[in-house]
Amino acid sequence: MECTIELFERGQWKPCCLVETETPEAGPVSPATLTYLPSYLEEGALPVSLHYPLRTEPFRLSCWPSFLLDLIPQGEGREYLLYEYQLPDEQAMNWPMMLLGAINPVGNLRIREAFESWRKRMAHKAPVWITRGFTRKEILERSEDFVEYLEEHGMLSAGTASLQGRTPKFLMTQGKNGLWYADAALPDDEAARHFLVKLSPGRNLADWKILENEAAYLQVAKEMGLFVADLPIWQSDMLFMPRFDRALAEKGILRYPQESLVSLCKIFDETRMPSQNDVLKTLRQYTSDPAETTLEYLKRDMMNVALGNTENHPGNTAVQSVSGKVRLTPLFDFTPAHLSTDNIERSLEWLDERGNILDNWGEIIGRLDVPAEEHLAIRKEMARFGEKLATLADLMKKAGVDDDIIEARYYSIANLRAQLKD
């Protein structure tokens, strides 16, 4: 069985490569072949993934090409597809899930068969569901028409099937006319801005509180010098997050190539996570500025620990290619996840040579596998960062973080400051 990967380049979708597997029901760990199409090799410039550079010979792999892991529907989107097509939730469904759901993922890839399936599905819908736009007021109020729109059209067109996590979220585009549309439903030449809209799961007050404080958390991270894109806006029970995998240019929409750590680190079995040490080693191998990447990654994880963002799942960190340079994407999914009633634990940990978890930043920094001169630069920057932590509580208050969260994080922040001072 095969699928065709399409890549968005120079303003158009181009058939890029074929992925074939004889045992799709065995899931991502089954052997596969990736072959670039001759027509793409003649005119295409971008590889489908950092792992698979352009070449005429096929890649014969023991597993699926890892970028497909980013295209397998997860969370709310997967549940929607399973229900809609009356399919069992099992590993054997990963391949058909991709061929149904990967119509408009984050980044610059899609699966042609998924897009064709969606287009046929939409052909049976009333035209109003293809062209209808909504005001922000209608979205915030969850008007009857908007809810019906999502049910009839937007669950697939708004990218729900390609977004991970348990929080309901949609990819929405604001048109040049000011109205809002499911992302895939609006032609590029009519788009003005692109957003990820997150809704509270509504299961309990903790879920609400986590989402409500996400915008403030990102503002704090930006004030602390982390790489953060345009800040989101919290309204009613929705978070409007400007997307950083898209940009509006003179010649149209740019879609930046993007891969999560799941793809970059080839994590096929989530019960066997790599260490943070190995993750950083991989990032340094593929990003254009390893020293800058190392500092950013360290600071992000320090802030995760200090502010209780326990959900450091590899799907919540990614790299992107912009203007020929590979870098970490702006920070995302940075929240007070420690509040969750699901007791979310860290997925990635720093380890010593014996596999013991390291929780002292002096030890972690001392064991980094980097050149000696870079060690010195890291220590100087971490000392400066530690001094800035003295203002963290004030920054949290100014950003609008809830007082009880600020109070609860006092000792974690103090502990981090002490470790960096030492």
C-alpha positions as CSV (number, residue, x, y, z in Angstrom):
1,M,0.0,0.0,0.0
2,E,1.3,3.5,-0.8
3,C,0.5,7.1,-0.1
4,T,1.7,10.3,-1.9
5,I,3.2,13.1,0.2
6,E,2.6,16.6,-1.2
7,L,4.9,19.5,-0.2
8,F,4.0,23.2,-0.3
9,E,6.7,25.1,-2.1
10,R,6.8,28.4,-4.0
11,G,3.1,28.9,-3.6
12,Q,1.8,25.5,-4.7
13,W,1.3,22.0,-3.6
14,K,3.7,19.6,-5.4
15,P,3.7,15.7,-5.3
16,C,7.0,15.1,-3.5
17,C,7.5,11.4,-2.7
18,L,5.8,8.0,-2.3
19,V,5.8,6.1,0.9
20,E,5.1,2.4,0.6
21,T,4.6,-0.4,3.1
22,E,3.4,-4.0,2.6
23,T,2.0,-4.3,6.1
24,P,0.3,-1.0,7.0
25,E,-1.8,-2.8,9.6
26,A,1.4,-3.4,11.6
27,G,1.8,0.3,12.3
28,P,4.8,2.6,12.2
29,V,7.3,-0.1,13.2
30,S,6.7,-2.0,9.9
31,P,9.2,-1.7,7.0
32,A,8.7,1.0,4.4
33,T,10.2,2.6,1.4
34,L,10.4,6.3,0.6
35,T,11.0,7.3,-3.0
36,Y,11.2,10.9,-4.3
37,L,9.3,11.4,-7.5
38,P,11.5,12.2,-10.6
39,S,9.3,15.2,-11.4
40,Y,9.9,16.7,-7.9
41,L,13.7,16.0,-8.1
42,E,13.7,18.1,-11.3
43,E,12.1,21.2,-9.8
44,G,11.8,20.8,-6.0
45,A,14.3,22.3,-3.6
46,L,13.1,21.2,-0.1
47,P,13.5,17.7,1.3
48,V,10.4,16.1,2.8
49,S,12.2,15.8,6.2
50,L,15.6,16.6,7.7
51,H,16.2,12.8,7.8
52,Y,15.6,12.2,4.1
53,P,17.6,14.5,1.8
54,L,16.8,14.7,-1.9
55,R,18.2,11.7,-3.8
56,T,17.3,9.5,-6.7
57,E,17.7,6.2,-4.8
58,P,14.8,5.0,-2.6
59,F,15.2,5.0,1.2
60,R,14.6,1.4,2.3
61,L,13.6,1.7,6.0
62,S,13.0,-0.7,8.8
63,C,10.1,1.6,10.1
64,W,7.9,4.2,8.5
65,P,9.7,7.5,7.7
66,S,9.5,9.3,11.0
67,F,7.8,12.5,9.7
68,L,4.6,10.4,9.3
69,L,4.4,10.2,13.1
70,D,3.5,13.9,13.0
71,L,0.7,13.2,10.6
72,I,-1.1,10.4,12.5
73,P,-4.3,11.9,13.9
74,Q,-4.2,12.0,17.7
75,G,-6.4,13.2,20.6
76,E,-9.8,14.8,19.8
77,G,-9.1,14.6,16.0
78,R,-8.5,10.8,16.1
79,E,-11.7,10.3,18.2
80,Y,-13.7,12.3,15.7
81,L,-12.4,10.2,12.7
82,L,-12.9,6.9,14.5
83,Y,-16.5,7.9,15.3
84,E,-17.3,9.4,11.9
85,Y,-16.0,6.3,10.0
86,Q,-17.0,3.7,12.6
87,L,-13.5,2.4,13.0
88,P,-11.9,0.6,16.0
89,D,-9.2,2.4,17.9
90,E,-6.2,0.2,17.4
91,Q,-2.7,0.4,15.9
92,A,-3.8,-1.1,12.6
93,M,-5.9,2.1,12.1
94,N,-2.9,4.5,12.0
95,W,-2.4,4.1,8.2
96,P,-6.1,4.7,7.3
97,M,-6.3,7.5,9.9
98,M,-3.5,9.3,8.0
99,L,-5.2,8.8,4.7
100,L,-8.4,10.3,6.1
101,G,-7.0,13.0,8.4
102,A,-3.7,14.5,7.1
103,I,-5.4,17.0,4.8
104,N,-4.0,20.2,6.2
105,P,-1.5,19.6,9.0
106,V,0.8,22.1,10.6
107,G,3.9,22.7,8.5
108,N,4.3,22.2,4.8
109,L,3.2,18.6,4.2
110,R,-0.1,16.8,3.5
111,I,-1.1,13.4,2.1
112,R,-2.7,13.6,-1.3
113,E,-5.1,10.7,-0.6
114,A,-6.4,12.5,2.5
115,F,-6.9,15.8,0.7
116,E,-8.8,14.0,-2.2
117,S,-10.9,12.1,0.4
118,W,-11.8,15.4,2.1
119,R,-12.6,17.2,-1.2
120,K,-15.0,14.4,-2.2
121,R,-16.6,14.6,1.3
122,M,-17.1,18.3,1.0
123,A,-18.6,18.0,-2.5
124,H,-21.7,16.4,-0.8
125,K,-22.1,19.3,1.6
126,A,-24.3,22.3,0.9
127,P,-22.3,25.1,-0.7
128,V,-23.0,27.4,2.3
129,W,-20.7,25.2,4.4
130,I,-17.8,25.8,2.0
131,T,-18.1,29.6,1.7
132,R,-19.6,30.6,5.1
133,G,-17.5,32.9,7.3
134,F,-18.1,33.9,10.9
135,T,-17.5,36.9,13.1
136,R,-15.4,36.5,16.2
137,K,-18.5,37.3,18.2
138,E,-20.3,34.3,16.7
139,I,-17.3,32.1,17.5
140,L,-17.0,33.3,21.1
141,E,-20.8,32.8,21.6
142,R,-20.6,29.4,19.9
143,S,-23.6,30.4,17.8
144,E,-25.9,27.6,16.6
145,D,-24.6,28.2,13.0
146,F,-21.0,28.0,14.1
147,V,-21.4,24.8,16.0
148,E,-23.2,23.2,13.1
149,Y,-20.5,24.5,10.8
150,L,-17.8,22.7,12.8
151,E,-19.9,19.5,12.9
152,E,-20.7,19.6,9.2
153,H,-17.5,21.0,7.8
154,G,-14.9,22.3,10.2
155,M,-13.8,19.2,12.1
156,L,-11.7,18.1,9.2
157,S,-11.2,21.4,7.4
158,A,-10.1,23.1,10.6
159,G,-7.3,20.7,11.0
160,T,-8.6,19.0,14.1
161,A,-7.5,15.6,12.9
162,S,-3.9,16.7,12.6
163,L,-3.6,18.4,16.0
164,Q,-2.5,16.4,19.1
165,G,-3.6,16.6,22.7
166,R,-6.8,16.3,24.6
167,T,-7.6,20.0,24.5
168,P,-10.2,20.8,21.7
169,K,-8.5,23.0,19.1
170,F,-9.1,24.2,15.5
171,L,-7.0,25.8,12.8
172,M,-8.9,28.9,11.7
173,T,-8.1,31.6,9.1
174,Q,-9.2,35.2,9.3
175,G,-10.0,36.3,5.7
176,K,-9.2,39.7,4.3
177,N,-12.9,40.4,4.8
178,G,-12.5,40.1,8.6
179,L,-14.5,36.9,8.8
180,W,-13.2,33.5,10.2
181,Y,-13.1,30.2,8.3
182,A,-12.0,26.7,8.8
183,D,-8.4,26.8,7.6
184,A,-8.6,24.4,4.6
185,A,-11.8,26.1,3.4
186,L,-10.3,29.5,2.5
187,P,-8.1,30.0,-0.6
188,D,-4.7,31.3,0.2
189,D,-5.2,34.6,-1.8
190,E,-8.1,35.5,0.5
191,A,-6.3,34.8,3.8
192,A,-5.1,37.6,6.1
193,R,-4.0,35.8,9.3
194,H,-3.8,32.2,10.6
195,F,-4.7,31.1,14.1
196,L,-4.9,28.0,16.3
197,V,-8.0,28.4,18.5
198,K,-8.0,26.3,21.7
199,L,-11.1,25.6,23.8
200,S,-11.2,24.5,27.4
201,P,-12.1,20.7,27.6
202,G,-14.6,21.9,30.2
203,R,-14.2,18.8,32.3
204,N,-13.3,20.7,35.5
205,L,-12.0,24.0,36.8
206,A,-8.4,22.9,36.6
207,D,-8.6,22.4,32.8
208,W,-10.1,25.9,32.5
209,K,-7.4,27.4,34.7
210,I,-4.6,25.8,32.7
211,L,-5.9,27.2,29.4
212,E,-6.8,30.6,30.9
213,N,-3.2,31.1,32.2
214,E,-1.4,29.9,29.0
215,A,-1.3,33.3,27.4
216,A,0.1,34.8,30.6
217,Y,2.7,32.0,30.8
218,L,3.9,32.7,27.3
219,Q,4.1,36.4,28.1
220,V,6.3,35.6,31.1
221,A,8.5,33.4,28.9
222,K,8.9,36.2,26.4
223,E,9.9,38.7,29.2
224,M,12.5,36.1,30.4
225,G,14.1,36.2,27.0
226,L,12.8,32.9,25.5
227,F,11.9,32.6,21.8
228,V,8.1,33.3,21.8
229,A,6.0,34.3,18.7
230,D,3.1,36.7,18.7
231,L,1.3,36.4,22.0
232,P,-2.2,34.7,22.1
233,I,-5.4,36.4,23.2
234,W,-7.7,34.8,25.8
235,Q,-11.4,35.6,25.3
236,S,-14.4,34.0,27.0
237,D,-13.2,30.4,27.2
238,M,-11.1,30.4,24.0
239,L,-7.4,31.1,23.3
240,F,-6.6,32.6,19.9
241,M,-3.0,31.8,19.1
242,P,-1.3,33.3,16.0
243,R,0.3,30.5,14.0
244,F,4.1,30.6,13.5
245,D,4.2,27.9,10.8
246,R,2.5,30.3,8.3
247,A,3.5,33.8,7.2
248,L,1.9,36.2,4.7
249,A,4.3,37.4,2.0
250,E,4.0,39.5,-1.2
251,K,3.8,36.4,-3.3
252,G,1.3,34.6,-1.1
253,I,1.3,32.3,1.9
254,L,4.5,30.7,3.2
255,R,4.3,27.3,4.9
256,Y,7.4,26.6,7.0
257,P,8.7,23.0,7.2
258,Q,8.2,21.8,10.7
259,E,9.0,18.5,12.6
260,S,8.3,17.7,16.2
261,L,10.8,15.9,18.4
262,V,8.8,12.8,17.9
263,S,9.8,12.9,14.2
264,L,13.3,14.3,14.7
265,C,14.2,11.8,17.4
266,K,12.3,8.9,15.7
267,I,10.2,8.1,18.8
268,F,8.2,5.1,17.6
269,D,7.5,3.7,21.0
270,E,6.3,6.3,23.6
271,T,6.9,3.9,26.4
272,R,10.6,4.2,25.7
273,M,11.5,7.9,25.7
274,P,15.0,9.3,25.0
275,S,16.7,11.2,27.7
276,Q,16.9,15.0,27.5
277,N,20.7,14.5,26.9
278,D,19.9,12.5,23.7
279,V,17.3,15.0,22.6
280,L,19.7,17.9,22.9
281,K,22.3,15.9,21.0
282,T,19.9,15.4,18.2
283,L,18.8,19.0,18.1
284,R,22.5,20.1,18.0
285,Q,23.0,17.8,15.0
286,Y,20.2,19.2,12.9
287,T,19.8,22.9,13.9
288,S,21.8,25.6,12.2
289,D,23.2,27.2,15.4
290,P,23.8,24.4,18.0
291,A,25.1,26.8,20.7
292,E,22.0,29.0,20.5
293,T,19.7,26.0,20.4
294,T,21.4,24.6,23.5
295,L,20.8,27.8,25.5
296,E,17.2,28.1,24.4
297,Y,16.5,24.4,25.2
298,L,18.0,24.6,28.6
299,K,16.1,27.8,29.5
300,R,12.8,26.3,28.4
301,D,13.3,23.3,30.5
302,M,14.3,25.4,33.5
303,M,11.1,27.4,33.1
304,N,9.1,24.1,32.7
305,V,10.4,23.0,36.1
306,A,10.1,26.3,37.8
307,L,6.6,27.1,36.6
308,G,5.2,23.6,36.7
309,N,4.8,22.8,33.0
310,T,5.1,19.0,33.5
311,E,3.8,18.2,30.0
312,N,7.2,18.3,28.3
313,H,6.1,15.6,25.8
314,P,8.3,15.5,22.6
315,G,5.2,16.4,20.6
316,N,5.3,19.8,22.4
317,T,8.7,20.8,21.0
318,A,9.5,21.2,17.3
319,V,12.0,22.5,14.8
320,Q,11.3,24.6,11.7
321,S,13.2,25.7,8.6
322,V,13.0,29.4,7.9
323,S,15.1,31.1,5.2
324,G,17.3,28.1,4.9
325,K,18.0,27.9,8.6
326,V,16.8,25.2,11.0
327,R,15.9,26.3,14.5
328,L,13.6,25.5,17.4
329,T,10.1,26.8,16.7
330,P,8.8,29.5,19.0
331,L,7.7,28.1,22.4
332,F,4.2,26.5,22.5
333,D,2.1,24.5,24.9
334,F,3.7,26.2,27.9
335,T,1.2,26.0,30.7
336,P,0.7,25.3,34.4
337,A,0.1,21.7,33.6
338,H,0.9,20.7,37.2
339,L,-2.7,21.7,38.0
340,S,-4.2,19.0,35.8
341,T,-6.3,16.4,37.6
342,D,-4.7,13.8,35.2
343,N,-1.4,14.1,37.2
344,I,0.7,14.8,34.1
345,E,4.3,13.7,34.7
346,R,7.4,14.8,32.7
347,S,8.1,12.6,29.7
348,L,11.7,13.6,29.2
349,E,14.3,13.7,31.9
350,W,18.1,14.5,32.2
351,L,20.0,11.4,33.1
352,D,23.5,10.5,34.3
353,E,25.6,7.7,32.8
354,R,23.8,5.1,34.9
355,G,20.3,6.2,33.9
356,N,19.5,8.0,37.1
357,I,17.4,11.2,36.9
358,L,19.3,14.4,37.4
359,D,17.5,17.3,39.1
360,N,20.3,19.6,39.9
361,W,21.1,22.1,37.2
362,G,24.8,22.4,38.1
363,E,25.1,18.6,37.4
364,I,23.0,18.8,34.3
365,I,25.1,21.7,32.8
366,G,28.3,20.1,33.9
367,R,27.5,16.9,32.0
368,L,26.5,18.6,28.7
369,D,28.3,17.1,25.7
370,V,29.5,20.4,24.3
371,P,32.9,21.9,23.5
372,A,34.8,23.3,26.5
373,E,34.6,26.9,25.2
374,E,30.8,26.5,24.9
375,H,30.6,25.3,28.5
376,L,32.1,28.6,29.7
377,A,29.6,30.6,27.6
378,I,26.7,28.5,28.9
379,R,27.7,29.0,32.5
380,K,28.0,32.7,32.0
381,E,24.5,32.9,30.4
382,M,22.9,30.7,33.0
383,A,24.3,32.9,35.8
384,R,22.7,35.9,34.0
385,F,19.5,34.0,33.6
386,G,19.6,33.0,37.3
387,E,19.8,36.7,38.3
388,K,16.8,37.5,36.1
389,L,14.8,34.9,38.0
390,A,14.6,37.3,40.9
391,T,12.0,39.2,38.8
392,L,10.0,36.2,37.8
393,A,7.3,36.4,40.4
394,D,6.8,40.1,39.5
395,L,6.6,39.3,35.8
396,M,4.0,36.6,36.5
397,K,1.8,39.0,38.4
398,K,2.2,41.7,35.7
399,A,1.3,39.2,33.0
400,G,-1.9,38.2,34.9
401,V,-0.9,34.7,36.2
402,D,-3.3,33.8,39.0
403,D,-2.1,34.6,42.5
404,D,-2.4,31.1,43.8
405,I,-0.2,29.8,41.0
406,I,2.4,32.4,41.7
407,E,2.4,31.4,45.4
408,A,2.5,27.7,44.6
409,R,5.6,28.1,42.4
410,Y,7.6,30.2,44.9
411,Y,9.8,27.3,46.2
412,S,10.5,25.9,42.7
413,I,11.6,29.3,41.5
414,A,13.8,29.8,44.6
415,N,15.3,26.4,44.2
416,L,16.2,27.1,40.6
417,R,17.8,30.4,41.5
418,A,19.9,28.8,44.2
419,Q,21.1,26.1,41.9
420,L,22.1,28.6,39.2
421,K,23.8,30.8,41.8
422,D,25.9,27.9,43.0
